[in-house]
Amino acid sequence: MAAKPRRTVTASELRANVYELLDGVLETGAPLRVERKGRALQIIAEVPRAKLDRLKRRPGFVRGDAGELVHLDWSSEWKV
């Protein structure tokens, strides 16, 4: 996938068109470079993470094939 082109503006241009420029970043996904006092800043659109990606990893919690758990016979563990 090709990198999205980055647009460069001055701080004055950003101030004059802040909402238009921010909407452009959200729509295109292309970062916006802002130059101020000889330095550069970037405004980028954050990619939301899936809820499941935030789960704490628990290696070894299920040993083996998780599909096999469906077919386990637990009848010997039942207390009547």
mmCIF file of the N, C-alpha and C atoms, coordinates in Angstrom:
data_MODEL
# 
_entry.id   MODEL 
# 
loop_
_atom_site.group_PDB 
_atom_site.id 
_atom_site.type_symbol 
_atom_site.label_atom_id 
_atom_site.label_alt_id 
_atom_site.label_comp_id 
_atom_site.label_asym_id 
_atom_site.label_entity_id 
_atom_site.label_seq_id 
_atom_site.pdbx_PDB_ins_code 
_atom_site.Cartn_x 
_atom_site.Cartn_y 
_atom_site.Cartn_z 
_atom_site.occupancy 
_atom_site.B_iso_or_equiv 
_atom_site.pdbx_formal_charge 
_atom_site.auth_seq_id 
_atom_site.auth_comp_id 
_atom_site.auth_asym_id 
_atom_site.auth_atom_id 
_atom_site.pdbx_PDB_model_num 
ATOM 1   N N  . MET A 1 1  ? 0.842   -1.179  0.000  1.00 0.00 ? 1  MET A N  1 
ATOM 2   C CA . MET A 1 1  ? 0.000   0.000   0.000  1.00 0.00 ? 1  MET A CA 1 
ATOM 3   C C  . MET A 1 1  ? 0.882   1.235   0.000  1.00 0.00 ? 1  MET A C  1 
ATOM 4   N N  . ALA A 1 2  ? 0.581   2.165   -0.865 1.00 0.00 ? 2  ALA A N  1 
ATOM 5   C CA . ALA A 1 2  ? 1.375   3.387   -0.982 1.00 0.00 ? 2  ALA A CA 1 
ATOM 6   C C  . ALA A 1 2  ? 1.087   4.320   0.187  1.00 0.00 ? 2  ALA A C  1 
ATOM 7   N N  . ALA A 1 3  ? 2.128   5.033   0.613  1.00 0.00 ? 3  ALA A N  1 
ATOM 8   C CA . ALA A 1 3  ? 1.951   5.992   1.704  1.00 0.00 ? 3  ALA A CA 1 
ATOM 9   C C  . ALA A 1 3  ? 1.088   7.154   1.228  1.00 0.00 ? 3  ALA A C  1 
ATOM 10  N N  . LYS A 1 4  ? 0.262   7.636   2.110  1.00 0.00 ? 4  LYS A N  1 
ATOM 11  C CA . LYS A 1 4  ? -0.600  8.770   1.772  1.00 0.00 ? 4  LYS A CA 1 
ATOM 12  C C  . LYS A 1 4  ? 0.229   10.043  1.781  1.00 0.00 ? 4  LYS A C  1 
ATOM 13  N N  . PRO A 1 5  ? 0.006   10.933  0.807  1.00 0.00 ? 5  PRO A N  1 
ATOM 14  C CA . PRO A 1 5  ? 0.793   12.168  0.761  1.00 0.00 ? 5  PRO A CA 1 
ATOM 15  C C  . PRO A 1 5  ? 0.523   13.043  1.976  1.00 0.00 ? 5  PRO A C  1 
ATOM 16  N N  . ARG A 1 6  ? 1.566   13.673  2.454  1.00 0.00 ? 6  ARG A N  1 
ATOM 17  C CA . ARG A 1 6  ? 1.465   14.532  3.630  1.00 0.00 ? 6  ARG A CA 1 
ATOM 18  C C  . ARG A 1 6  ? 1.415   15.980  3.176  1.00 0.00 ? 6  ARG A C  1 
ATOM 19  N N  . ARG A 1 7  ? 0.485   16.712  3.708  1.00 0.00 ? 7  ARG A N  1 
ATOM 20  C CA . ARG A 1 7  ? 0.347   18.127  3.386  1.00 0.00 ? 7  ARG A CA 1 
ATOM 21  C C  . ARG A 1 7  ? 1.077   18.939  4.457  1.00 0.00 ? 7  ARG A C  1 
ATOM 22  N N  . THR A 1 8  ? 1.741   20.024  4.059  1.00 0.00 ? 8  THR A N  1 
ATOM 23  C CA . THR A 1 8  ? 2.443   20.899  4.986  1.00 0.00 ? 8  THR A CA 1 
ATOM 24  C C  . THR A 1 8  ? 1.794   22.271  4.977  1.00 0.00 ? 8  THR A C  1 
ATOM 25  N N  . VAL A 1 9  ? 1.519   22.785  6.180  1.00 0.00 ? 9  VAL A N  1 
ATOM 26  C CA . VAL A 1 9  ? 0.938   24.126  6.324  1.00 0.00 ? 9  VAL A CA 1 
ATOM 27  C C  . VAL A 1 9  ? 1.707   24.875  7.408  1.00 0.00 ? 9  VAL A C  1 
ATOM 28  N N  . THR A 1 10 ? 1.540   26.182  7.422  1.00 0.00 ? 10 THR A N  1 
ATOM 29  C CA . THR A 1 10 ? 2.118   26.984  8.501  1.00 0.00 ? 10 THR A CA 1 
ATOM 30  C C  . THR A 1 10 ? 1.125   27.027  9.660  1.00 0.00 ? 10 THR A C  1 
ATOM 31  N N  . ALA A 1 11 ? 1.591   27.480  10.802 1.00 0.00 ? 11 ALA A N  1 
ATOM 32  C CA . ALA A 1 11 ? 0.717   27.609  11.955 1.00 0.00 ? 11 ALA A CA 1 
ATOM 33  C C  . ALA A 1 11 ? -0.411  28.608  11.685 1.00 0.00 ? 11 ALA A C  1 
ATOM 34  N N  . SER A 1 12 ? -0.122  29.660  10.935 1.00 0.00 ? 12 SER A N  1 
ATOM 35  C CA . SER A 1 12 ? -1.146  30.652  10.584 1.00 0.00 ? 12 SER A CA 1 
ATOM 36  C C  . SER A 1 12 ? -2.227  30.037  9.709  1.00 0.00 ? 12 SER A C  1 
ATOM 37  N N  . GLU A 1 13 ? -1.812  29.200  8.749  1.00 0.00 ? 13 GLU A N  1 
ATOM 38  C CA . GLU A 1 13 ? -2.796  28.513  7.905  1.00 0.00 ? 13 GLU A CA 1 
ATOM 39  C C  . GLU A 1 13 ? -3.653  27.559  8.733  1.00 0.00 ? 13 GLU A C  1 
ATOM 40  N N  . LEU A 1 14 ? -3.031  26.885  9.671  1.00 0.00 ? 14 LEU A N  1 
ATOM 41  C CA . LEU A 1 14 ? -3.770  25.986  10.549 1.00 0.00 ? 14 LEU A CA 1 
ATOM 42  C C  . LEU A 1 14 ? -4.804  26.758  11.348 1.00 0.00 ? 14 LEU A C  1 
ATOM 43  N N  . ARG A 1 15 ? -4.397  27.875  11.919 1.00 0.00 ? 15 ARG A N  1 
ATOM 44  C CA . ARG A 1 15 ? -5.304  28.697  12.721 1.00 0.00 ? 15 ARG A CA 1 
ATOM 45  C C  . ARG A 1 15 ? -6.491  29.181  11.885 1.00 0.00 ? 15 ARG A C  1 
ATOM 46  N N  . ALA A 1 16 ? -6.236  29.577  10.656 1.00 0.00 ? 16 ALA A N  1 
ATOM 47  C CA . ALA A 1 16 ? -7.283  30.123  9.794  1.00 0.00 ? 16 ALA A CA 1 
ATOM 48  C C  . ALA A 1 16 ? -8.262  29.051  9.305  1.00 0.00 ? 16 ALA A C  1 
ATOM 49  N N  . ASN A 1 17 ? -7.788  27.810  9.188  1.00 0.00 ? 17 ASN A N  1 
ATOM 50  C CA . ASN A 1 17 ? -8.613  26.747  8.601  1.00 0.00 ? 17 ASN A CA 1 
ATOM 51  C C  . ASN A 1 17 ? -8.615  25.474  9.442  1.00 0.00 ? 17 ASN A C  1 
ATOM 52  N N  . VAL A 1 18 ? -8.572  25.614  10.749 1.00 0.00 ? 18 VAL A N  1 
ATOM 53  C CA . VAL A 1 18 ? -8.345  24.450  11.607 1.00 0.00 ? 18 VAL A CA 1 
ATOM 54  C C  . VAL A 1 18 ? -9.368  23.336  11.377 1.00 0.00 ? 18 VAL A C  1 
ATOM 55  N N  . TYR A 1 19 ? -10.649 23.642  11.313 1.00 0.00 ? 19 TYR A N  1 
ATOM 56  C CA . TYR A 1 19 ? -11.653 22.583  11.186 1.00 0.00 ? 19 TYR A CA 1 
ATOM 57  C C  . TYR A 1 19 ? -11.600 21.912  9.815  1.00 0.00 ? 19 TYR A C  1 
ATOM 58  N N  . GLU A 1 20 ? -11.385 22.694  8.781  1.00 0.00 ? 20 GLU A N  1 
ATOM 59  C CA . GLU A 1 20 ? -11.274 22.141  7.430  1.00 0.00 ? 20 GLU A CA 1 
ATOM 60  C C  . GLU A 1 20 ? -10.059 21.213  7.333  1.00 0.00 ? 20 GLU A C  1 
ATOM 61  N N  . LEU A 1 21 ? -8.935  21.642  7.900  1.00 0.00 ? 21 LEU A N  1 
ATOM 62  C CA . LEU A 1 21 ? -7.720  20.837  7.838  1.00 0.00 ? 21 LEU A CA 1 
ATOM 63  C C  . LEU A 1 21 ? -7.862  19.554  8.672  1.00 0.00 ? 21 LEU A C  1 
ATOM 64  N N  . LEU A 1 22 ? -8.454  19.668  9.851  1.00 0.00 ? 22 LEU A N  1 
ATOM 65  C CA . LEU A 1 22 ? -8.643  18.485  10.692 1.00 0.00 ? 22 LEU A CA 1 
ATOM 66  C C  . LEU A 1 22 ? -9.603  17.497  10.039 1.00 0.00 ? 22 LEU A C  1 
ATOM 67  N N  . ASP A 1 23 ? -10.668 18.001  9.429  1.00 0.00 ? 23 ASP A N  1 
ATOM 68  C CA . ASP A 1 23 ? -11.595 17.116  8.721  1.00 0.00 ? 23 ASP A CA 1 
ATOM 69  C C  . ASP A 1 23 ? -10.899 16.413  7.563  1.00 0.00 ? 23 ASP A C  1 
ATOM 70  N N  . GLY A 1 24 ? -9.996  17.112  6.896  1.00 0.00 ? 24 GLY A N  1 
ATOM 71  C CA . GLY A 1 24 ? -9.233  16.503  5.810  1.00 0.00 ? 24 GLY A CA 1 
ATOM 72  C C  . GLY A 1 24 ? -8.363  15.354  6.290  1.00 0.00 ? 24 GLY A C  1 
ATOM 73  N N  . VAL A 1 25 ? -7.747  15.512  7.452  1.00 0.00 ? 25 VAL A N  1 
ATOM 74  C CA . VAL A 1 25 ? -6.928  14.433  8.022  1.00 0.00 ? 25 VAL A CA 1 
ATOM 75  C C  . VAL A 1 25 ? -7.806  13.230  8.329  1.00 0.00 ? 25 VAL A C  1 
ATOM 76  N N  . LEU A 1 26 ? -8.976  13.471  8.908  1.00 0.00 ? 26 LEU A N  1 
ATOM 77  C CA . LEU A 1 26 ? -9.878  12.370  9.239  1.00 0.00 ? 26 LEU A CA 1 
ATOM 78  C C  . LEU A 1 26 ? -10.401 11.663  7.991  1.00 0.00 ? 26 LEU A C  1 
ATOM 79  N N  . GLU A 1 27 ? -10.715 12.410  6.959  1.00 0.00 ? 27 GLU A N  1 
ATOM 80  C CA . GLU A 1 27 ? -11.282 11.823  5.744  1.00 0.00 ? 27 GLU A CA 1 
ATOM 81  C C  . GLU A 1 27 ? -10.258 11.038  4.937  1.00 0.00 ? 27 GLU A C  1 
ATOM 82  N N  . THR A 1 28 ? -9.050  11.575  4.809  1.00 0.00 ? 28 THR A N  1 
ATOM 83  C CA . THR A 1 28 ? -8.050  10.947  3.946  1.00 0.00 ? 28 THR A CA 1 
ATOM 84  C C  . THR A 1 28 ? -7.109  10.017  4.704  1.00 0.00 ? 28 THR A C  1 
ATOM 85  N N  . GLY A 1 29 ? -6.917  10.267  5.976  1.00 0.00 ? 29 GLY A N  1 
ATOM 86  C CA . GLY A 1 29 ? -5.945  9.495   6.741  1.00 0.00 ? 29 GLY A CA 1 
ATOM 87  C C  . GLY A 1 29 ? -4.523  9.994   6.551  1.00 0.00 ? 29 GLY A C  1 
ATOM 88  N N  . ALA A 1 30 ? -4.345  10.989  5.683  1.00 0.00 ? 30 ALA A N  1 
ATOM 89  C CA . ALA A 1 30 ? -3.007  11.539  5.429  1.00 0.00 ? 30 ALA A CA 1 
ATOM 90  C C  . ALA A 1 30 ? -2.633  12.494  6.560  1.00 0.00 ? 30 ALA A C  1 
ATOM 91  N N  . PRO A 1 31 ? -1.432  12.366  7.118  1.00 0.00 ? 31 PRO A N  1 
ATOM 92  C CA . PRO A 1 31 ? -1.016  13.268  8.193  1.00 0.00 ? 31 PRO A CA 1 
ATOM 93  C C  . PRO A 1 31 ? -0.870  14.701  7.701  1.00 0.00 ? 31 PRO A C  1 
ATOM 94  N N  . LEU A 1 32 ? -1.020  15.626  8.614  1.00 0.00 ? 32 LEU A N  1 
ATOM 95  C CA . LEU A 1 32 ? -0.855  17.049  8.322  1.00 0.00 ? 32 LEU A CA 1 
ATOM 96  C C  . LEU A 1 32 ? 0.391   17.518  9.054  1.00 0.00 ? 32 LEU A C  1 
ATOM 97  N N  . ARG A 1 33 ? 1.307   18.121  8.319  1.00 0.00 ? 33 ARG A N  1 
ATOM 98  C CA . ARG A 1 33 ? 2.548   18.631  8.910  1.00 0.00 ? 33 ARG A CA 1 
ATOM 99  C C  . ARG A 1 33 ? 2.377   20.131  9.110  1.00 0.00 ? 33 ARG A C  1 
ATOM 100 N N  . VAL A 1 34 ? 2.660   20.585  10.323 1.00 0.00 ? 34 VAL A N  1 
ATOM 101 C CA . VAL A 1 34 ? 2.539   22.004  10.659 1.00 0.00 ? 34 VAL A CA 1 
ATOM 102 C C  . VAL A 1 34 ? 3.929   22.512  11.009 1.00 0.00 ? 34 VAL A C  1 
ATOM 103 N N  . GLU A 1 35 ? 4.370   23.559  10.321 1.00 0.00 ? 35 GLU A N  1 
ATOM 104 C CA . GLU A 1 35 ? 5.680   24.141  10.604 1.00 0.00 ? 35 GLU A CA 1 
ATOM 105 C C  . GLU A 1 35 ? 5.508   25.377  11.460 1.00 0.00 ? 35 GLU A C  1 
ATOM 106 N N  . ARG A 1 36 ? 6.304   25.441  12.530 1.00 0.00 ? 36 ARG A N  1 
ATOM 107 C CA . ARG A 1 36 ? 6.247   26.579  13.461 1.00 0.00 ? 36 ARG A CA 1 
ATOM 108 C C  . ARG A 1 36 ? 7.632   26.814  14.026 1.00 0.00 ? 36 ARG A C  1 
ATOM 109 N N  . LYS A 1 37 ? 8.125   28.018  13.905 1.00 0.00 ? 37 LYS A N  1 
ATOM 110 C CA . LYS A 1 37 ? 9.431   28.418  14.443 1.00 0.00 ? 37 LYS A CA 1 
ATOM 111 C C  . LYS A 1 37 ? 10.548  27.464  14.016 1.00 0.00 ? 37 LYS A C  1 
ATOM 112 N N  . GLY A 1 38 ? 10.513  27.075  12.749 1.00 0.00 ? 38 GLY A N  1 
ATOM 113 C CA . GLY A 1 38 ? 11.574  26.222  12.216 1.00 0.00 ? 38 GLY A CA 1 
ATOM 114 C C  . GLY A 1 38 ? 11.474  24.764  12.611 1.00 0.00 ? 38 GLY A C  1 
ATOM 115 N N  . ARG A 1 39 ? 10.425  24.395  13.294 1.00 0.00 ? 39 ARG A N  1 
ATOM 116 C CA . ARG A 1 39 ? 10.246  22.996  13.702 1.00 0.00 ? 39 ARG A CA 1 
ATOM 117 C C  . ARG A 1 39 ? 8.950   22.478  13.106 1.00 0.00 ? 39 ARG A C  1 
ATOM 118 N N  . ALA A 1 40 ? 8.798   21.185  13.081 1.00 0.00 ? 40 ALA A N  1 
ATOM 119 C CA . ALA A 1 40 ? 7.615   20.578  12.467 1.00 0.00 ? 40 ALA A CA 1 
ATOM 120 C C  . ALA A 1 40 ? 6.863   19.729  13.486 1.00 0.00 ? 40 ALA A C  1 
ATOM 121 N N  . LEU A 1 41 ? 5.554   19.805  13.367 1.00 0.00 ? 41 LEU A N  1 
ATOM 122 C CA . LEU A 1 41 ? 4.659   18.964  14.167 1.00 0.00 ? 41 LEU A CA 1 
ATOM 123 C C  . LEU A 1 41 ? 3.779   18.196  13.197 1.00 0.00 ? 41 LEU A C  1 
ATOM 124 N N  . GLN A 1 42 ? 3.226   17.082  13.626 1.00 0.00 ? 42 GLN A N  1 
ATOM 125 C CA . GLN A 1 42 ? 2.329   16.323  12.776 1.00 0.00 ? 42 GLN A CA 1 
ATOM 126 C C  . GLN A 1 42 ? 1.005   16.086  13.465 1.00 0.00 ? 42 GLN A C  1 
ATOM 127 N N  . ILE A 1 43 ? -0.053  16.180  12.696 1.00 0.00 ? 43 ILE A N  1 
ATOM 128 C CA . ILE A 1 43 ? -1.378  15.817  13.175 1.00 0.00 ? 43 ILE A CA 1 
ATOM 129 C C  . ILE A 1 43 ? -1.765  14.571  12.384 1.00 0.00 ? 43 ILE A C  1 
ATOM 130 N N  . ILE A 1 44 ? -2.040  13.493  13.095 1.00 0.00 ? 44 ILE A N  1 
ATOM 131 C CA . ILE A 1 44 ? -2.392  12.242  12.434 1.00 0.00 ? 44 ILE A CA 1 
ATOM 132 C C  . ILE A 1 44 ? -3.709  11.727  13.003 1.00 0.00 ? 44 ILE A C  1 
ATOM 133 N N  . ALA A 1 45 ? -4.424  10.980  12.205 1.00 0.00 ? 45 ALA A N  1 
ATOM 134 C CA . ALA A 1 45 ? -5.672  10.366  12.649 1.00 0.00 ? 45 ALA A CA 1 
ATOM 135 C C  . ALA A 1 45 ? -5.331  9.062   13.358 1.00 0.00 ? 45 ALA A C  1 
ATOM 136 N N  . GLU A 1 46 ? -5.814  8.915   14.565 1.00 0.00 ? 46 GLU A N  1 
ATOM 137 C CA . GLU A 1 46 ? -5.575  7.701   15.328 1.00 0.00 ? 46 GLU A CA 1 
ATOM 138 C C  . GLU A 1 46 ? -6.500  6.598   14.837 1.00 0.00 ? 46 GLU A C  1 
ATOM 139 N N  . VAL A 1 47 ? -5.954  5.408   14.682 1.00 0.00 ? 47 VAL A N  1 
ATOM 140 C CA . VAL A 1 47 ? -6.754  4.268   14.266 1.00 0.00 ? 47 VAL A CA 1 
ATOM 141 C C  . VAL A 1 47 ? -7.300  3.604   15.531 1.00 0.00 ? 47 VAL A C  1 
ATOM 142 N N  . PRO A 1 48 ? -8.627  3.530   15.650 1.00 0.00 ? 48 PRO A N  1 
ATOM 143 C CA . PRO A 1 48 ? -9.187  2.923   16.857 1.00 0.00 ? 48 PRO A CA 1 
ATOM 144 C C  . PRO A 1 48 ? -8.820  1.446   16.947 1.00 0.00 ? 48 PRO A C  1 
ATOM 145 N N  . ARG A 1 49 ? -8.520  1.014   18.160 1.00 0.00 ? 49 ARG A N  1 
ATOM 146 C CA . ARG A 1 49 ? -8.189  -0.383  18.392 1.00 0.00 ? 49 ARG A CA 1 
ATOM 147 C C  . ARG A 1 49 ? -9.453  -1.165  18.695 1.00 0.00 ? 49 ARG A C  1 
ATOM 148 N N  . ALA A 1 50 ? -9.467  -2.395  18.290 1.00 0.00 ? 50 ALA A N  1 
ATOM 149 C CA . ALA A 1 50 ? -10.596 -3.270  18.591 1.00 0.00 ? 50 ALA A CA 1 
ATOM 150 C C  . ALA A 1 50 ? -10.617 -3.557  20.094 1.00 0.00 ? 50 ALA A C  1 
ATOM 151 N N  . LYS A 1 51 ? -11.792 -3.746  20.646 1.00 0.00 ? 51 LYS A N  1 
ATOM 152 C CA . LYS A 1 51 ? -11.919 -4.015  22.077 1.00 0.00 ? 51 LYS A CA 1 
ATOM 153 C C  . LYS A 1 51 ? -11.143 -5.263  22.489 1.00 0.00 ? 51 LYS A C  1 
ATOM 154 N N  . LEU A 1 52 ? -11.158 -6.282  21.653 1.00 0.00 ? 52 LEU A N  1 
ATOM 155 C CA . LEU A 1 52 ? -10.457 -7.517  21.995 1.00 0.00 ? 52 LEU A CA 1 
ATOM 156 C C  . LEU A 1 52 ? -8.942  -7.341  22.036 1.00 0.00 ? 52 LEU A C  1 
ATOM 157 N N  . ASP A 1 53 ? -8.422  -6.354  21.322 1.00 0.00 ? 53 ASP A N  1 
ATOM 158 C CA . ASP A 1 53 ? -6.979  -6.084  21.352 1.00 0.00 ? 53 ASP A CA 1 
ATOM 159 C C  . ASP A 1 53 ? -6.536  -5.554  22.709 1.00 0.00 ? 53 ASP A C  1 
ATOM 160 N N  . ARG A 1 54 ? -7.481  -5.037  23.492 1.00 0.00 ? 54 ARG A N  1 
ATOM 161 C CA . ARG A 1 54 ? -7.129  -4.488  24.809 1.00 0.00 ? 54 ARG A CA 1 
ATOM 162 C C  . ARG A 1 54 ? -7.109  -5.548  25.917 1.00 0.00 ? 54 ARG A C  1 
ATOM 163 N N  . LEU A 1 55 ? -7.519  -6.765  25.603 1.00 0.00 ? 55 LEU A N  1 
ATOM 164 C CA . LEU A 1 55 ? -7.509  -7.821  26.609 1.00 0.00 ? 55 LEU A CA 1 
ATOM 165 C C  . LEU A 1 55 ? -6.086  -8.181  27.007 1.00 0.00 ? 55 LEU A C  1 
ATOM 166 N N  . LYS A 1 56 ? -5.900  -8.452  28.269 1.00 0.00 ? 56 LYS A N  1 
ATOM 167 C CA . LYS A 1 56 ? -4.594  -8.868  28.761 1.00 0.00 ? 56 LYS A CA 1 
ATOM 168 C C  . LYS A 1 56 ? -4.299  -10.273 28.247 1.00 0.00 ? 56 LYS A C  1 
ATOM 169 N N  . ARG A 1 57 ? -3.108  -10.462 27.694 1.00 0.00 ? 57 ARG A N  1 
ATOM 170 C CA . ARG A 1 57 ? -2.712  -11.772 27.177 1.00 0.00 ? 57 ARG A CA 1 
ATOM 171 C C  . ARG A 1 57 ? -2.500  -12.726 28.351 1.00 0.00 ? 57 ARG A C  1 
ATOM 172 N N  . ARG A 1 58 ? -3.020  -13.907 28.223 1.00 0.00 ? 58 ARG A N  1 
ATOM 173 C CA . ARG A 1 58 ? -2.865  -14.943 29.253 1.00 0.00 ? 58 ARG A CA 1 
ATOM 174 C C  . ARG A 1 58 ? -2.369  -16.227 28.591 1.00 0.00 ? 58 ARG A C  1 
ATOM 175 N N  . PRO A 1 59 ? -1.079  -16.256 28.279 1.00 0.00 ? 59 PRO A N  1 
ATOM 176 C CA . PRO A 1 59 ? -0.545  -17.436 27.605 1.00 0.00 ? 59 PRO A CA 1 
ATOM 177 C C  . PRO A 1 59 ? -0.688  -18.679 28.479 1.00 0.00 ? 59 PRO A C  1 
ATOM 178 N N  . GLY A 1 60 ? -1.057  -19.774 27.849 1.00 0.00 ? 60 GLY A N  1 
ATOM 179 C CA . GLY A 1 60 ? -1.176  -21.024 28.579 1.00 0.00 ? 60 GLY A CA 1 
ATOM 180 C C  . GLY A 1 60 ? -2.499  -21.197 29.299 1.00 0.00 ? 60 GLY A C  1 
ATOM 181 N N  . PHE A 1 61 ? -3.400  -20.263 29.174 1.00 0.00 ? 61 PHE A N  1 
ATOM 182 C CA . PHE A 1 61 ? -4.680  -20.375 29.878 1.00 0.00 ? 61 PHE A CA 1 
ATOM 183 C C  . PHE A 1 61 ? -5.460  -21.576 29.376 1.00 0.00 ? 61 PHE A C  1 
ATOM 184 N N  . VAL A 1 62 ? -5.518  -21.789 28.082 1.00 0.00 ? 62 VAL A N  1 
ATOM 185 C CA . VAL A 1 62 ? -6.157  -22.968 27.497 1.00 0.00 ? 62 VAL A CA 1 
ATOM 186 C C  . VAL A 1 62 ? -5.059  -23.785 26.849 1.00 0.00 ? 62 VAL A C  1 
ATOM 187 N N  . ARG A 1 63 ? -4.878  -24.976 27.333 1.00 0.00 ? 63 ARG A N  1 
ATOM 188 C CA . ARG A 1 63 ? -3.863  -25.861 26.766 1.00 0.00 ? 63 ARG A CA 1 
ATOM 189 C C  . ARG A 1 63 ? -4.519  -26.750 25.715 1.00 0.00 ? 63 ARG A C  1 
ATOM 190 N N  . GLY A 1 64 ? -3.925  -26.819 24.553 1.00 0.00 ? 64 GLY A N  1 
ATOM 191 C CA . GLY A 1 64 ? -4.461  -27.660 23.498 1.00 0.00 ? 64 GLY A CA 1 
ATOM 192 C C  . GLY A 1 64 ? -5.415  -26.892 22.610 1.00 0.00 ? 64 GLY A C  1 
ATOM 193 N N  . ASP A 1 65 ? -6.210  -27.647 21.879 1.00 0.00 ? 65 ASP A N  1 
ATOM 194 C CA . ASP A 1 65 ? -7.157  -27.065 20.940 1.00 0.00 ? 65 ASP A CA 1 
ATOM 195 C C  . ASP A 1 65 ? -8.415  -26.649 21.689 1.00 0.00 ? 65 ASP A C  1 
ATOM 196 N N  . ALA A 1 66 ? -8.771  -25.386 21.598 1.00 0.00 ? 66 ALA A N  1 
ATOM 197 C CA . ALA A 1 66 ? -9.953  -24.893 22.303 1.00 0.00 ? 66 ALA A CA 1 
ATOM 198 C C  . ALA A 1 66 ? -11.213 -25.604 21.826 1.00 0.00 ? 66 ALA A C  1 
ATOM 199 N N  . GLY A 1 67 ? -11.253 -26.059 20.588 1.00 0.00 ? 67 GLY A N  1 
ATOM 200 C CA . GLY A 1 67 ? -12.414 -26.779 20.067 1.00 0.00 ? 67 GLY A CA 1 
ATOM 201 C C  . GLY A 1 67 ? -12.649 -28.100 20.777 1.00 0.00 ? 67 GLY A C  1 
ATOM 202 N N  . GLU A 1 68 ? -11.595 -28.692 21.332 1.00 0.00 ? 68 GLU A N  1 
ATOM 203 C CA . GLU A 1 68 ? -11.737 -29.960 22.047 1.00 0.00 ? 68 GLU A CA 1 
ATOM 204 C C  . GLU A 1 68 ? -12.473 -29.798 23.367 1.00 0.00 ? 68 GLU A C  1 
ATOM 205 N N  . LEU A 1 69 ? -12.507 -28.610 23.912 1.00 0.00 ? 69 LEU A N  1 
ATOM 206 C CA . LEU A 1 69 ? -13.199 -28.386 25.183 1.00 0.00 ? 69 LEU A CA 1 
ATOM 207 C C  . LEU A 1 69 ? -14.697 -28.682 25.076 1.00 0.00 ? 69 LEU A C  1 
ATOM 208 N N  . VAL A 1 70 ? -15.236 -28.518 23.891 1.00 0.00 ? 70 VAL A N  1 
ATOM 209 C CA . VAL A 1 70 ? -16.662 -28.760 23.684 1.00 0.00 ? 70 VAL A CA 1 
ATOM 210 C C  . VAL A 1 70 ? -16.992 -30.229 23.904 1.00 0.00 ? 70 VAL A C  1 
ATOM 211 N N  . HIS A 1 71 ? -16.070 -31.109 23.593 1.00 0.00 ? 71 HIS A N  1 
ATOM 212 C CA . HIS A 1 71 ? -16.328 -32.540 23.631 1.00 0.00 ? 71 HIS A CA 1 
ATOM 213 C C  . HIS A 1 71 ? -15.801 -33.223 24.894 1.00 0.00 ? 71 HIS A C  1 
ATOM 214 N N  . LEU A 1 72 ? -15.396 -32.486 25.916 1.00 0.00 ? 72 LEU A N  1 
ATOM 215 C CA . LEU A 1 72 ? -14.925 -33.092 27.156 1.00 0.00 ? 72 LEU A CA 1 
ATOM 216 C C  . LEU A 1 72 ? -16.090 -33.696 27.917 1.00 0.00 ? 72 LEU A C  1 
ATOM 217 N N  . ASP A 1 73 ? -15.849 -34.840 28.540 1.00 0.00 ? 73 ASP A N  1 
ATOM 218 C CA . ASP A 1 73 ? -16.880 -35.493 29.353 1.00 0.00 ? 73 ASP A CA 1 
ATOM 219 C C  . ASP A 1 73 ? -16.621 -35.141 30.810 1.00 0.00 ? 73 ASP A C  1 
ATOM 220 N N  . TRP A 1 74 ? -17.491 -34.321 31.379 1.00 0.00 ? 74 TRP A N  1 
ATOM 221 C CA . TRP A 1 74 ? -17.351 -33.870 32.758 1.00 0.00 ? 74 TRP A CA 1 
ATOM 222 C C  . TRP A 1 74 ? -18.247 -34.662 33.719 1.00 0.00 ? 74 TRP A C  1 
ATOM 223 N N  . SER A 1 75 ? -18.928 -35.683 33.222 1.00 0.00 ? 75 SER A N  1 
ATOM 224 C CA . SER A 1 75 ? -19.889 -36.418 34.051 1.00 0.00 ? 75 SER A CA 1 
ATOM 225 C C  . SER A 1 75 ? -19.249 -37.030 35.287 1.00 0.00 ? 75 SER A C  1 
ATOM 226 N N  . SER A 1 76 ? -17.987 -37.418 35.214 1.00 0.00 ? 76 SER A N  1 
ATOM 227 C CA . SER A 1 76 ? -17.330 -38.012 36.385 1.00 0.00 ? 76 SER A CA 1 
ATOM 228 C C  . SER A 1 76 ? -17.070 -36.971 37.480 1.00 0.00 ? 76 SER A C  1 
ATOM 229 N N  . GLU A 1 77 ? -17.104 -35.708 37.138 1.00 0.00 ? 77 GLU A N  1 
ATOM 230 C CA . GLU A 1 77 ? -16.869 -34.637 38.109 1.00 0.00 ? 77 GLU A CA 1 
ATOM 231 C C  . GLU A 1 77 ? -18.141 -34.187 38.799 1.00 0.00 ? 77 GLU A C  1 
ATOM 232 N N  . TRP A 1 78 ? -19.286 -34.536 38.261 1.00 0.00 ? 78 TRP A N  1 
ATOM 233 C CA . TRP A 1 78 ? -20.558 -34.111 38.832 1.00 0.00 ? 78 TRP A CA 1 
ATOM 234 C C  . TRP A 1 78 ? -20.838 -34.848 40.125 1.00 0.00 ? 78 TRP A C  1 
ATOM 235 N N  . LYS A 1 79 ? -21.306 -34.134 41.108 1.00 0.00 ? 79 LYS A N  1 
ATOM 236 C CA . LYS A 1 79 ? -21.669 -34.744 42.398 1.00 0.00 ? 79 LYS A CA 1 
ATOM 237 C C  . LYS A 1 79 ? -23.185 -34.735 42.480 1.00 0.00 ? 79 LYS A C  1 
ATOM 238 N N  . VAL A 1 80 ? -23.758 -35.888 42.668 1.00 0.00 ? 80 VAL A N  1 
ATOM 239 C CA . VAL A 1 80 ? -25.220 -35.993 42.688 1.00 0.00 ? 80 VAL A CA 1 
ATOM 240 C C  . VAL A 1 80 ? -25.727 -36.061 44.100 1.00 0.00 ? 80 VAL A C  1 
# 
